[in-house]
């Protein structure tokens, strides 16, 4: 291994469908709940007096121009039924000890784990704090607040409810914006993919026609016509290559693409098979250390390694390409490096290197469309990481990228 792979660089750059479904359910119910004129509060306690006192203390409460709508449950079983029927509930005031010593905690677990509702703010109220240690309860059951009944005066209860509603409102607004953004992104992806595909079909026909004519180009007269044809043909081939890569760019990083545990060693092995002809013709050598298993999209990671390795081959001139792949842990990420001994990239070309259709001025390589690194950046960003470059002109380049540790 070279020293390049052994140094730490000087800068670092649950199921999404289920989450979206839960967000969508809450927002639909938010839009239909009493025309958005109230905030729904579920009081869960086996003492009638607690219900009465809570309603009296908060009878004139107003937040964002909306009053409170109270729903009462007197047992854990009843609470589970009511929260399922009212997914737009903003706050649950939850007692711990009811029909059992941990009935309230079971309700919290049901809301978070079985219903998957992470919007509703759960405020635990207990008269026996010793039965439910605060630190453990907050962590294990995703409780938003923990209060002893004796400390909840009217003013303090007002403050707790106000803070919880503010948090709930912001979460719902964020989810709504997230849905709109995802919808917009999906629309753009679909439009760009359709546009690229519509361009591909006539262009492929032109390419096929040119290939049929290709063998007879030398018979064209005058000779300048044959030269013009060959020039047009090369440009059309370049257009087809660029368009194919643009289609590839639109197909990576889709929001709902599935993730799995992926062995990067197996990925590199498959890439070597795909690039066998390039390795044979260039006499390139690959030096790869043992790579980790990461949580990601197999298809995208294959494209990422393929682009970086093929670039390392193409940008090595007048010598046999030497390529080094390494990985190490850095903070909460896997830090990968793909190094080469190629021509390197001058500092003025580092800026915008991962932009679409970016090319190194003065260092053009035949067939370079300026899309490959943009695809790499999109793939790494989709996985929650960053990608960057360190290079010295004439001595080679190292591309670094991070992938979060699989947990």
C-alpha positions as CSV (number, residue, x, y, z in Angstrom):
1,X,0.0,0.0,0.0
2,X,1.1,3.6,-0.6
3,X,1.3,6.2,2.1
4,X,-1.7,7.9,0.5
5,X,-4.0,5.1,1.8
6,X,-2.7,5.1,5.3
7,X,-3.2,8.8,6.2
8,X,-6.4,10.3,7.5
9,X,-7.4,13.2,5.2
10,X,-7.3,16.7,6.6
11,X,-11.1,17.3,6.0
12,X,-14.2,15.3,6.2
13,X,-16.6,16.1,4.1
14,X,-36.1,2.2,9.2
15,X,-37.9,1.9,6.4
16,X,-38.7,5.0,4.5
17,X,-42.0,3.8,3.1
18,X,-43.3,3.0,6.6
19,X,-42.2,6.4,7.9
20,X,-44.0,8.1,5.0
21,X,-47.1,6.1,5.5
22,X,-47.3,7.1,9.2
23,X,-46.6,10.8,8.4
24,X,-49.3,10.7,5.7
25,X,-51.8,9.1,8.1
26,X,-51.2,11.8,10.8
27,X,-51.5,14.6,8.3
28,X,-54.7,13.3,6.8
29,X,-56.3,13.1,10.2
30,X,-54.9,16.6,11.1
31,X,-56.7,18.0,8.1
32,X,-60.0,16.4,8.9
33,X,-60.1,16.9,12.7
34,X,-62.8,19.4,13.5
35,X,-61.5,21.7,10.7
36,X,-58.3,22.1,12.6
37,X,-59.9,24.2,15.3
38,X,-58.7,22.1,18.2
39,X,-55.7,20.2,19.6
40,X,-56.6,16.7,20.7
41,X,-55.4,15.7,24.2
42,X,-55.8,12.1,25.5
43,X,-56.0,11.9,29.3
44,X,-55.1,8.4,30.4
45,X,-55.7,7.8,34.2
46,X,-57.8,5.4,36.3
47,X,-58.7,8.2,38.7
48,X,-61.8,10.3,37.7
49,X,-60.5,13.2,39.8
50,X,-57.4,13.6,37.6
51,X,-59.6,13.9,34.5
52,X,-61.7,16.6,36.1
53,X,-58.8,18.6,37.5
54,X,-56.9,18.5,34.2
55,X,-59.9,19.7,32.2
56,X,-60.5,22.5,34.7
57,X,-56.9,23.6,34.7
58,X,-56.7,23.8,30.9
59,X,-60.3,24.8,30.1
60,X,-59.2,28.2,28.7
61,X,-55.9,27.0,27.1
62,X,-55.3,28.4,23.6
63,X,-52.4,27.7,21.3
64,X,-52.1,29.0,17.8
65,X,-55.8,30.1,17.8
66,X,-57.0,26.6,18.7
67,X,-58.4,25.3,22.0
68,X,-58.0,21.8,23.5
69,X,-60.3,18.9,22.8
70,X,-60.1,16.3,25.6
71,X,-60.5,12.5,25.2
72,X,-60.6,10.3,28.3
73,X,-59.3,6.8,28.9
74,X,-59.4,5.0,32.3
75,X,-57.2,2.0,31.5
76,X,-54.3,1.0,29.3
77,X,-56.5,-1.1,27.2
78,X,-59.0,1.7,26.5
79,X,-56.1,4.1,25.8
80,X,-54.7,1.8,23.1
81,X,-58.2,1.7,21.4
82,X,-58.6,5.4,21.5
83,X,-55.2,6.3,20.2
84,X,-55.7,4.0,17.3
85,X,-59.0,5.6,16.5
86,X,-57.5,9.1,16.9
87,X,-54.0,9.1,15.3
88,X,-54.2,12.9,15.1
89,X,-53.9,13.1,18.9
90,X,-51.3,15.8,19.8
91,X,-50.6,15.0,23.5
92,X,-51.1,12.0,25.7
93,X,-51.1,12.7,29.5
94,X,-50.3,9.2,30.6
95,X,-50.5,7.6,34.1
96,X,-48.1,4.7,34.8
97,X,-50.0,2.6,37.3
98,X,-53.5,1.6,36.3
99,X,-54.8,-2.0,35.9
100,X,-51.2,-3.1,36.3
101,X,-48.0,-1.4,37.6
102,X,-46.7,-0.8,34.1
103,X,-49.9,-0.3,32.1
104,X,-48.9,3.2,31.1
105,X,-45.5,2.1,29.9
106,X,-47.2,-0.6,27.8
107,X,-49.4,2.1,26.2
108,X,-46.3,4.1,25.4
109,X,-44.6,1.1,23.8
110,X,-47.8,0.3,21.8
111,X,-47.9,3.9,20.4
112,X,-44.3,4.1,19.5
113,X,-43.5,0.5,18.4
114,X,-46.8,-1.0,17.1
115,X,-48.5,2.0,15.8
116,X,-45.3,3.7,14.7
117,X,-46.6,7.1,15.8
118,X,-43.7,9.3,16.7
119,X,-45.6,12.6,16.4
120,X,-47.8,12.5,19.5
121,X,-46.1,13.9,22.6
122,X,-46.3,11.5,25.5
123,X,-46.2,13.2,28.9
124,X,-45.9,10.6,31.7
125,X,-47.7,11.6,35.0
126,X,-47.2,9.3,37.9
127,X,-48.0,9.3,41.6
128,X,-45.4,6.6,42.3
129,X,-42.1,7.7,40.6
130,X,-40.2,4.8,42.1
131,X,-42.0,2.3,40.0
132,X,-40.8,3.9,36.8
133,X,-37.3,5.3,37.0
134,X,-37.2,8.5,35.0
135,X,-33.9,8.0,33.1
136,X,-34.8,4.5,31.9
137,X,-38.3,5.4,31.0
138,X,-37.4,8.4,28.9
139,X,-34.8,6.4,26.9
140,X,-36.6,3.0,26.5
141,X,-40.1,4.2,25.8
142,X,-39.4,7.4,23.9
143,X,-41.3,9.6,26.5
144,X,-41.2,13.3,25.9
145,X,-41.7,14.5,29.5
146,X,-41.9,12.9,32.9
147,X,-43.7,14.5,35.8
148,X,-44.8,13.6,39.3
149,X,-48.5,14.4,39.8
150,X,-47.7,16.4,43.0
151,X,-45.5,18.8,41.1
152,X,-47.9,19.6,38.3
153,X,-49.5,22.9,39.5
154,X,-51.8,24.7,37.1
155,X,-49.0,27.0,35.9
156,X,-46.6,24.2,35.4
157,X,-49.1,22.0,33.5
158,X,-49.8,25.0,31.3
159,X,-46.1,25.3,30.5
160,X,-45.7,21.6,29.8
161,X,-48.7,21.5,27.4
162,X,-47.6,24.7,25.6
163,X,-44.1,23.2,25.0
164,X,-45.5,19.9,23.9
165,X,-47.9,21.4,21.4
166,X,-45.2,23.6,20.0
167,X,-43.1,20.5,19.4
168,X,-46.0,18.6,17.9
169,X,-46.9,21.4,15.5
170,X,-43.4,21.7,14.2
171,X,-43.1,18.0,13.7
172,X,-46.3,17.9,11.7
173,X,-45.3,20.9,9.6
174,X,-41.9,19.3,9.0
175,X,-43.5,16.1,7.8
176,X,-45.8,18.0,5.5
177,X,-42.9,19.9,4.0
178,X,-41.0,16.6,3.6
179,X,-43.9,15.1,1.7
180,X,-44.1,18.0,-0.6
181,X,-40.4,18.0,-1.2
182,X,-40.4,14.2,-1.9
183,X,-43.3,14.7,-4.3
184,X,-41.4,17.4,-6.1
185,X,-38.2,15.4,-6.3
186,X,-40.1,12.4,-7.7
187,X,-41.8,14.6,-10.3
188,X,-38.5,16.0,-11.4
189,X,-36.9,12.5,-11.6
190,X,-39.8,11.2,-13.6
191,X,-39.8,14.1,-16.0
192,X,-36.0,14.0,-16.5
193,X,-36.1,10.3,-17.0
194,X,-38.9,10.5,-19.6
195,X,-37.2,13.3,-21.4
196,X,-33.9,11.5,-21.6
197,X,-35.7,8.3,-22.8
198,X,-37.5,10.2,-25.5
199,X,-34.2,11.6,-26.7
200,X,-32.6,8.1,-26.5
201,X,-35.0,6.5,-29.0
202,X,-34.4,8.8,-32.0
203,X,-30.7,9.0,-31.2
204,X,-30.4,5.2,-31.1
205,X,-32.0,5.1,-34.5
206,X,-29.5,7.6,-35.9
207,X,-26.6,5.6,-34.4
208,X,-27.9,2.4,-36.0
209,X,-28.2,4.1,-39.4
210,X,-24.7,5.5,-39.1
211,X,-23.3,2.0,-38.3
212,X,-25.0,0.6,-41.4
213,X,-23.4,3.4,-43.5
214,X,-20.1,3.2,-41.7
215,X,-18.5,0.5,-43.9
216,X,-19.3,2.5,-47.0
217,X,-18.2,5.9,-45.8
218,X,-15.0,5.8,-47.9
219,X,-17.1,5.5,-51.1
220,X,-18.8,8.8,-50.5
221,X,-17.8,11.6,-52.9
222,X,-16.4,14.1,-52.8
223,X,-13.8,12.9,-50.1
224,X,-14.7,15.8,-47.9
225,X,-18.1,14.3,-47.5
226,X,-16.7,11.1,-46.1
227,X,-14.6,13.2,-43.6
228,X,-17.7,15.2,-42.6
229,X,-19.7,11.9,-42.1
230,X,-17.0,10.4,-39.8
231,X,-16.9,13.6,-37.8
232,X,-20.7,13.6,-37.4
233,X,-20.6,10.0,-36.5
234,X,-18.1,10.5,-33.7
235,X,-20.1,13.4,-32.3
236,X,-23.3,11.3,-32.4
237,X,-21.6,8.5,-30.5
238,X,-20.4,11.1,-27.9
239,X,-24.0,12.4,-27.6
240,X,-25.3,8.8,-27.1
241,X,-22.7,8.1,-24.4
242,X,-23.5,11.4,-22.5
243,X,-27.2,10.8,-22.8
244,X,-26.9,7.2,-21.5
245,X,-25.0,8.5,-18.5
246,X,-27.6,11.2,-17.9
247,X,-30.2,8.5,-17.8
248,X,-28.0,6.7,-15.3
249,X,-27.8,9.8,-13.2
250,X,-31.6,10.1,-13.0
251,X,-32.0,6.5,-12.0
252,X,-29.7,6.6,-8.9
253,X,-30.6,7.9,-5.5
254,X,-34.3,7.4,-5.6
255,X,-36.0,8.1,-2.3
256,X,-37.7,4.7,-1.9
257,X,-34.8,2.5,-3.2
258,X,-34.3,-0.5,-0.8
259,X,-31.2,-0.9,1.3
260,X,-29.5,-4.0,2.6
261,X,-26.2,-5.2,4.1
262,X,-23.7,-5.2,1.2
263,X,-20.3,-6.8,1.2
264,X,-18.0,-4.3,-0.5
265,X,-15.4,-7.1,-1.3
266,X,-18.0,-8.8,-3.4
267,X,-18.9,-5.5,-5.1
268,X,-15.3,-4.9,-6.1
269,X,-15.0,-8.5,-7.4
270,X,-18.1,-8.0,-9.7
271,X,-16.7,-4.6,-10.9
272,X,-13.5,-6.4,-11.9
273,X,-15.5,-8.8,-14.0
274,X,-17.3,-5.9,-15.7
275,X,-14.1,-4.0,-16.4
276,X,-12.1,-7.0,-17.4
277,X,-11.4,-5.7,-20.9
278,X,-10.3,-2.3,-19.6
279,X,-7.9,-4.0,-17.2
280,X,-6.6,-6.3,-19.9
281,X,-5.9,-3.6,-22.4
282,X,-4.3,-1.2,-19.9
283,X,-2.5,-3.8,-17.9
284,X,-3.9,-2.1,-14.7
285,X,-3.2,-3.6,-11.3
286,X,-5.7,-3.4,-8.4
287,X,-4.5,-3.5,-4.8
288,X,-7.5,-3.9,-2.5
289,X,-7.5,-4.4,1.2
290,X,-10.3,-6.2,3.0
291,X,-13.3,-4.0,2.8
292,X,-16.3,-3.8,5.3
293,X,-19.9,-4.7,4.9
294,X,-22.1,-1.6,4.8
295,X,-25.8,-0.8,4.9
296,X,-26.8,0.5,1.4
297,X,-28.1,-0.1,-2.1
298,X,-26.1,-2.8,-3.8
299,X,-26.8,-1.5,-7.3
300,X,-25.7,2.0,-6.5
301,X,-22.5,1.0,-4.7
302,X,-21.6,-1.1,-7.7
303,X,-21.9,1.9,-9.9
304,X,-19.9,4.0,-7.4
305,X,-16.9,1.7,-7.4
306,X,-17.1,1.1,-11.1
307,X,-17.0,4.8,-11.9
308,X,-14.0,5.5,-9.6
309,X,-12.0,2.5,-10.8
310,X,-12.6,3.1,-14.5
311,X,-11.7,6.8,-14.0
312,X,-8.4,5.7,-12.4
313,X,-7.6,3.6,-15.5
314,X,-8.6,6.2,-18.0
315,X,-6.6,9.0,-16.4
316,X,-3.4,7.1,-16.2
317,X,-1.1,7.7,-19.2
318,X,2.3,6.4,-20.3
319,X,2.4,3.8,-17.6
320,X,0.5,0.8,-16.2
321,X,-2.3,2.0,-13.9
322,X,-1.8,1.1,-10.2
323,X,-5.1,1.4,-8.2
324,X,-5.4,1.1,-4.4
325,X,-8.6,0.7,-2.5
326,X,-8.7,1.0,1.3
327,X,-11.3,1.5,4.1
328,X,-11.0,2.5,7.8
329,X,-13.4,3.7,10.5
330,X,-13.5,7.4,11.1
331,X,-15.9,8.8,13.7
332,X,-19.3,7.2,12.9
333,X,-18.4,6.4,9.3
334,X,-16.5,4.0,7.1
335,X,-13.9,6.1,5.2
336,X,-13.1,4.6,1.8
337,X,-10.2,5.7,-0.5
338,X,-9.6,4.9,-4.1
339,X,-6.1,6.1,-5.2
340,X,-4.4,6.0,-8.5
341,X,-1.0,6.9,-10.0
342,X,-2.4,8.8,-12.9
343,X,-2.0,12.3,-14.3
344,X,-3.6,14.0,-11.2
345,X,-5.9,17.0,-11.2
346,X,-4.7,20.6,-11.0
347,X,-6.0,22.6,-8.0
348,X,-8.0,25.0,-10.2
349,X,-10.1,22.1,-11.4
350,X,-11.0,20.8,-8.0
351,X,-13.8,23.2,-7.6
352,X,-17.0,21.9,-9.1
353,X,-15.4,18.6,-9.9
354,X,-18.6,16.7,-8.9
355,X,-20.9,19.0,-10.8
356,X,-22.8,17.7,-13.8
357,X,-20.9,17.8,-17.1
358,X,-17.8,19.2,-15.4
359,X,-14.5,18.5,-17.3
360,X,-10.9,19.3,-16.5
361,X,-9.8,22.1,-18.8
362,X,-6.8,21.0,-20.8
363,X,-7.0,17.4,-19.6
364,X,-9.9,16.0,-21.6
365,X,-10.0,12.2,-22.0
366,X,-11.8,10.6,-25.0
367,X,-15.3,9.5,-24.0
368,X,-15.4,11.7,-20.9
369,X,-18.9,13.1,-20.5
370,X,-18.5,14.8,-17.1
371,X,-21.3,12.8,-15.6
372,X,-19.5,9.9,-13.9
373,X,-18.4,11.9,-10.8
374,X,-21.7,13.6,-10.5
375,X,-23.3,10.1,-10.3
376,X,-20.7,9.2,-7.6
377,X,-21.5,12.3,-5.6
378,X,-25.3,11.6,-5.8
379,X,-24.8,8.0,-4.7
380,X,-22.6,8.9,-1.7
381,X,-25.0,11.7,-0.7
382,X,-28.0,9.3,-0.9
383,X,-26.2,7.0,1.5
384,X,-25.7,9.9,4.0
385,X,-21.9,10.4,3.3
386,X,-19.6,12.8,1.6
387,X,-17.1,12.5,-1.2
388,X,-14.0,14.7,-2.0
389,X,-10.6,14.6,-3.7
390,X,-6.9,15.0,-2.8
391,X,-4.6,15.2,-5.8
392,X,-1.2,16.3,-7.0
393,X,-0.7,17.0,-10.6
394,X,1.5,14.4,-12.2
395,X,1.5,12.1,-9.2
396,X,-2.1,10.8,-9.0
397,X,-5.4,11.3,-7.2
398,X,-7.2,9.9,-4.2
399,X,-11.0,10.0,-4.0
400,X,-12.3,9.7,-0.4
401,X,-15.9,9.0,0.5
402,X,-17.8,8.1,3.6
403,X,-20.6,5.6,4.3
404,X,-22.2,5.6,7.8
405,X,-21.5,2.6,9.9
406,X,-24.2,-0.1,9.7
407,X,-25.9,-0.2,13.1
